[in-house]
Amino acid sequence: MKRASLTFLALLSWTGPAFAEEAAREIASRALENNTFSAANARAEVALEVSKEGKVRRTRRITTKIKRKDGVVRSFVEFQSPADVAGTRFLSVEQRGNEAEQFIYLPAFKKVKRVVGSQRTKSFMGTDFSFSDLDGREVDDAEWKQLPDEKHSGEDCFVIQGVPKGTVEAEYGKTIFWVHKTHLVPMRIDFFDKEGKAVVKRFLVKKLEKKNERWLATDAVMSTLAKNTSTRLQVLQVDLQSNIPDEELTRNALER
């Protein structure tokens, strides 16, 4: 945690624009930390369901790995099934202050391709997530504002708005988070178009579970509103204390 819990609670008790902005930033910081893969080493098995107009069209099974070391975050995804996508692998390497380097290996072509430029806004393997959605989010990349608290799915939530800073290349013009007041986990995120006027995607958490003393979203859905499509993620197994060897998270590992 960037600050102690008492400092966080004290911030929320103050009023005035400066304190409200700092409180919103702190809520955002805590929410971004409390995602499934914020541990130093994490490994998980995830089921994906891609739906259109409420009907499941495709299912996927993936394994994911993440490792944070020396200021670098390495994420690795491998598709296990079905057969037509099995063996597809994805690597993201993020270093603070730099755009993530992303690579994908497609078995049919037997080569690694780097994901750059406008490709980053494209769908990741037919899901409702773009390649840029797979990047980590840095709290300092946005200006934060606290909105009136609301309930979401019966839970008391802080509501905060993030607008990318002028120097930051971003796919979305604005995001609004509904953050669980007790667990500080995002329960809903609305992603707005470049103008910040219309919601284009919505992320909803359906289930929270406690794993290794952390509360995690283990069942969630990302929806693309205009297309009436959605992708459901169910965490089947997760280990937040996994000892992942460095060599499993490299470009060479994509072609193994």
C-alpha positions as CSV (number, residue, x, y, z in Angstrom):
1,M,0.0,0.0,0.0
2,K,1.3,3.5,-0.8
3,R,0.0,4.9,2.5
4,A,-1.2,3.5,5.8
5,S,-4.9,2.8,6.2
6,L,-5.2,5.5,8.9
7,T,-3.9,8.1,6.4
8,F,-6.4,6.9,3.9
9,L,-9.3,7.2,6.3
10,A,-8.2,10.6,7.4
11,L,-8.2,11.9,3.9
12,L,-11.8,10.8,3.5
13,S,-12.8,12.9,6.6
14,W,-11.6,16.2,5.1
15,T,-13.5,18.5,2.8
16,G,-12.5,21.0,0.2
17,P,-11.4,20.6,-3.5
18,A,-7.7,19.8,-2.7
19,F,-8.5,17.1,-0.2
20,A,-11.3,15.7,-2.4
21,E,-8.9,15.3,-5.3
22,E,-6.3,13.6,-3.1
23,A,-8.9,11.3,-1.6
24,A,-10.1,10.3,-5.1
25,R,-6.5,9.6,-6.2
26,E,-5.9,7.5,-3.1
27,I,-9.1,5.5,-3.7
28,A,-7.9,5.0,-7.3
29,S,-4.5,3.9,-6.2
30,R,-5.9,1.3,-3.8
31,A,-8.4,0.0,-6.3
32,L,-5.8,-0.4,-9.0
33,E,-3.6,-2.3,-6.5
34,N,-6.4,-4.6,-5.5
35,N,-6.8,-6.5,-8.8
36,T,-6.4,-10.2,-9.2
37,F,-2.7,-9.9,-10.3
38,S,-1.3,-7.2,-8.1
39,A,0.8,-9.7,-6.2
40,A,4.5,-9.9,-6.9
41,N,4.0,-13.4,-8.4
42,A,0.6,-14.8,-9.5
43,R,-0.6,-17.7,-11.5
44,A,-4.2,-18.5,-12.5
45,E,-6.4,-20.6,-14.6
46,V,-9.3,-18.7,-16.2
47,A,-12.4,-19.7,-18.2
48,L,-13.7,-17.2,-20.8
49,E,-17.1,-17.1,-22.3
50,V,-17.6,-14.8,-25.3
51,S,-21.3,-13.9,-25.9
52,K,-23.4,-12.0,-28.4
53,E,-26.9,-10.8,-27.7
54,G,-26.9,-12.9,-24.6
55,K,-25.9,-16.2,-26.2
56,V,-22.5,-17.8,-25.6
57,R,-20.7,-18.1,-29.0
58,R,-17.2,-19.2,-27.9
59,T,-15.5,-20.6,-24.8
60,R,-11.8,-20.4,-24.0
61,R,-9.6,-21.8,-21.2
62,I,-6.4,-19.8,-20.5
63,T,-3.5,-19.8,-18.0
64,T,-2.0,-16.5,-16.9
65,K,1.2,-15.6,-15.1
66,I,2.5,-12.3,-13.8
67,K,5.7,-11.3,-12.1
68,R,6.8,-7.9,-10.7
69,K,10.6,-7.5,-10.3
70,D,12.9,-4.5,-10.4
71,G,10.2,-2.1,-11.5
72,V,9.1,-4.3,-14.5
73,V,5.8,-6.1,-14.7
74,R,5.7,-9.2,-17.0
75,S,2.4,-10.8,-17.9
76,F,2.0,-14.0,-19.9
77,V,-1.2,-15.6,-21.2
78,E,-1.5,-19.0,-22.9
79,F,-4.6,-20.4,-24.5
80,Q,-5.2,-24.1,-23.5
81,S,-8.4,-24.8,-25.3
82,P,-10.3,-25.2,-27.7
83,A,-8.0,-26.8,-30.3
84,D,-8.2,-23.9,-32.8
85,V,-6.6,-21.4,-30.4
86,A,-4.6,-23.8,-28.1
87,G,-0.9,-22.8,-28.0
88,T,-1.6,-19.1,-28.7
89,R,0.6,-17.1,-26.3
90,F,0.8,-13.4,-25.3
91,L,3.5,-11.5,-23.5
92,S,3.3,-8.0,-22.1
93,V,6.3,-6.2,-20.6
94,E,5.6,-2.9,-18.7
95,Q,8.0,-0.5,-17.2
96,R,6.8,2.6,-15.4
97,G,6.8,5.7,-17.7
98,N,7.0,3.6,-20.9
99,E,4.3,2.1,-23.1
100,A,3.9,-1.6,-22.6
101,E,5.7,-3.9,-25.1
102,Q,3.3,-6.5,-26.3
103,F,4.0,-9.7,-28.3
104,I,1.7,-12.5,-29.5
105,Y,2.6,-15.9,-30.9
106,L,0.1,-17.6,-33.3
107,P,0.8,-21.3,-33.8
108,A,-0.6,-21.4,-37.3
109,F,2.1,-18.9,-38.4
110,K,4.9,-20.2,-36.0
111,K,6.1,-16.6,-35.4
112,V,6.0,-13.9,-32.8
113,K,4.3,-10.6,-33.8
114,R,4.7,-7.4,-31.9
115,V,1.5,-5.5,-31.2
116,V,2.0,-1.7,-31.9
117,G,0.1,1.4,-32.7
118,S,-3.6,1.1,-33.7
119,Q,-3.4,-2.6,-33.3
120,R,-3.5,-2.1,-29.5
121,T,-7.1,-0.9,-29.7
122,K,-8.2,-4.1,-31.6
123,S,-9.9,-7.0,-29.9
124,F,-7.7,-9.5,-28.1
125,M,-8.5,-12.9,-29.6
126,G,-12.1,-12.1,-30.3
127,T,-12.9,-11.0,-26.7
128,D,-14.3,-7.7,-25.5
129,F,-10.9,-6.7,-24.2
130,S,-8.5,-4.8,-26.4
131,F,-4.8,-5.3,-26.3
132,S,-4.5,-2.0,-24.4
133,D,-7.0,-3.2,-21.9
134,L,-4.5,-5.8,-20.9
135,D,-2.0,-3.1,-19.8
136,G,-1.6,-2.2,-16.2
137,R,-3.0,1.2,-15.1
138,E,-0.9,3.8,-13.4
139,V,-2.7,6.1,-11.0
140,D,-0.5,9.1,-12.1
141,D,-1.6,8.8,-15.7
142,A,-4.9,10.4,-14.9
143,E,-6.6,13.3,-13.1
144,W,-9.0,11.9,-10.4
145,K,-12.2,13.3,-9.1
146,Q,-14.5,11.9,-6.4
147,L,-18.2,11.7,-7.3
148,P,-21.1,11.1,-4.9
149,D,-21.1,7.7,-3.3
150,E,-23.5,5.1,-4.6
151,K,-24.6,1.5,-4.0
152,H,-23.7,-1.1,-6.6
153,S,-25.3,-4.6,-6.4
154,G,-26.3,-3.8,-2.8
155,E,-22.7,-2.8,-1.8
156,D,-21.7,0.7,-0.7
157,C,-19.2,2.1,-3.1
158,F,-17.0,5.1,-3.6
159,V,-17.4,6.6,-7.1
160,I,-14.4,8.1,-8.8
161,Q,-13.7,9.5,-12.2
162,G,-10.4,9.4,-14.1
163,V,-9.5,11.5,-17.1
164,P,-6.1,10.8,-18.9
165,K,-3.6,13.5,-18.5
166,G,-2.8,15.4,-21.7
167,T,0.6,13.7,-22.3
168,V,-0.9,10.2,-22.0
169,E,-2.0,8.2,-25.0
170,A,-5.2,6.5,-24.0
171,E,-7.9,4.5,-25.7
172,Y,-10.7,6.0,-23.5
173,G,-11.5,9.6,-22.8
174,K,-12.7,9.0,-19.3
175,T,-13.3,6.1,-16.9
176,I,-15.6,5.9,-13.9
177,F,-15.0,3.4,-11.1
178,W,-17.4,2.1,-8.5
179,V,-15.1,0.9,-5.7
180,H,-16.2,-1.4,-2.8
181,K,-15.9,0.7,0.4
182,T,-14.7,-2.1,2.5
183,H,-12.5,-4.2,0.2
184,L,-11.5,-1.3,-2.2
185,V,-12.0,-3.6,-5.2
186,P,-13.5,-2.1,-8.4
187,M,-17.1,-3.5,-8.7
188,R,-17.9,-1.6,-11.9
189,I,-15.9,0.4,-14.4
190,D,-17.5,2.5,-17.2
191,F,-15.2,3.2,-20.2
192,F,-16.1,6.3,-22.2
193,D,-15.3,7.3,-25.8
194,K,-12.5,9.7,-26.7
195,E,-14.8,12.7,-26.1
196,G,-15.7,11.4,-22.7
197,K,-19.4,11.5,-23.5
198,A,-20.7,8.0,-24.2
199,V,-20.0,4.7,-22.4
200,V,-18.5,2.2,-24.9
201,K,-17.6,-0.6,-22.5
202,R,-18.6,-1.7,-19.0
203,F,-16.8,-4.0,-16.6
204,L,-19.0,-5.6,-13.9
205,V,-17.9,-7.8,-11.0
206,K,-20.3,-10.6,-10.3
207,K,-18.4,-12.3,-7.4
208,L,-15.7,-11.4,-4.9
209,E,-13.7,-14.1,-3.0
210,K,-11.0,-14.0,-0.4
211,K,-7.8,-15.6,-1.6
212,N,-4.4,-15.6,0.3
213,E,-5.8,-12.8,2.5
214,R,-6.9,-10.7,-0.5
215,W,-10.3,-10.0,-1.8
216,L,-10.4,-10.6,-5.6
217,A,-12.9,-10.5,-8.4
218,T,-13.3,-14.1,-9.4
219,D,-16.3,-13.7,-11.7
220,A,-16.6,-10.6,-13.9
221,V,-18.0,-9.5,-17.3
222,M,-16.7,-6.9,-19.8
223,S,-19.4,-5.7,-22.2
224,T,-19.2,-3.7,-25.5
225,L,-22.4,-1.8,-25.5
226,A,-22.9,-0.9,-29.1
227,K,-22.1,-4.5,-30.3
228,N,-24.2,-6.2,-27.6
229,T,-21.3,-8.5,-26.9
230,S,-19.7,-9.6,-23.6
231,T,-16.8,-11.6,-22.3
232,R,-17.1,-13.3,-18.9
233,L,-14.0,-14.2,-16.9
234,Q,-14.2,-16.9,-14.2
235,V,-11.1,-17.5,-12.1
236,L,-11.0,-21.2,-11.6
237,Q,-7.7,-21.4,-9.7
238,V,-5.3,-18.8,-8.5
239,D,-2.0,-18.8,-6.6
240,L,-0.9,-15.3,-5.5
241,Q,2.4,-16.6,-4.0
242,S,3.6,-18.6,-7.0
243,N,7.4,-18.7,-7.6
244,I,7.5,-18.1,-11.3
245,P,11.0,-18.5,-13.0
246,D,12.1,-15.5,-15.1
247,E,12.5,-17.6,-18.2
248,E,8.8,-18.4,-18.3
249,L,8.0,-14.7,-19.0
250,T,10.2,-13.9,-21.9
251,R,9.9,-13.6,-25.7
252,N,11.7,-16.9,-26.1
253,A,9.0,-18.6,-24.0
254,L,6.4,-17.6,-26.6
255,E,7.9,-20.0,-29.1
256,R,8.8,-22.9,-26.8
